[in-house]
Amino acid sequence: MPPLLRRPRRFGAPASAAAALVIASSPPPAVAQTRTFLYTVVTPTSATPTPRSLVYTDLAYGERMFAAVGPEHLEPRVAAQLGLSRRVTLLVQAGWAPADDAVRNRLSGQAEALLSILPAGSRATLALGTGAMRDYGGTFVALGRVVAAYRWNRSELAANLRFEHAFAAAADAGEFARRDPLDVITTAGLMQEVGAGLSIGVETIGEDLEGFWEADEAEGGAKLMIGPTLSVRPPGLPWQLLLGVGAIFHLTYSTQPGTASGAARDLTTGQGYVVRASVTYQLGAAGRDRDGLAAP
């Protein structure tokens, strides 16, 4: 048969799976920003020998919030995302609640270590982490986190599952008995680059979503925050501004609301809002993005 009349070859399932793996493992595009989201953690995917590290400070204000978003009214926060190696990332942060009279402890702090599972330099991100937190209720909490993300040429989609188990002191056993044995906080975000150093997107946080099917959910019912996020990263500079606003919805109300966090917001009804601004600086990477590629 002449070459032009030969039938094209058909590739089966193994070839399709191999193609998908190649796409997921292909080098990511140069996204010129140091920190993509305000509420969702994304571990670095750099293929360069030197791990990237970020330091940032946040300032938030809101009303009728829930614990995963922050304390009532004002919250300053400082944090760092330190690349210890290509696969290991350390997250540390501290917050202050100067205007929430319902909290037991004005200061909070947490630390987590994340291990990246996929090869460095891939478009996809998958990481597992563990750590500890002392929350505004003065309670020590064990943490676990799953990080998943994927980047296209000019956009990024990411999600986190954060698991919390609170340890109560004996004196507080009666109050903390109403706290869920395992809290699951879900965060997700989608960011789209619209110009040189400018991106817009949307972020969401869900807490106590089991309230949709458990009428006696221990901490007051299901809660959701959703809103837009703006990212500004001047080309060639290592710093970035993130600004987000969010609407807060208390979607269900438990028949036995708890006060496990020590904050009145666990009993709050109605809707709320939050405004958060963040300035991020990338250490040792002036004029480069987080993947070691020159910013456009």
PyMOL commands that set and color helices and strands:
alter all, ss='L'
color gray80, all
select helices_A, chain A and resi 3-5+13-25+170-176+209-212+264-267
alter helices_A, ss='H'
color red, helices_A
select strands_A, chain A and resi 53-63+73-83+88-96+107-116+124-134+140-151+155-167+183-195+198-207+223-232+239-250+272-283
alter strands_A, ss='S'
color yellow, strands_A
deselect
rebuild
show_as cartoon
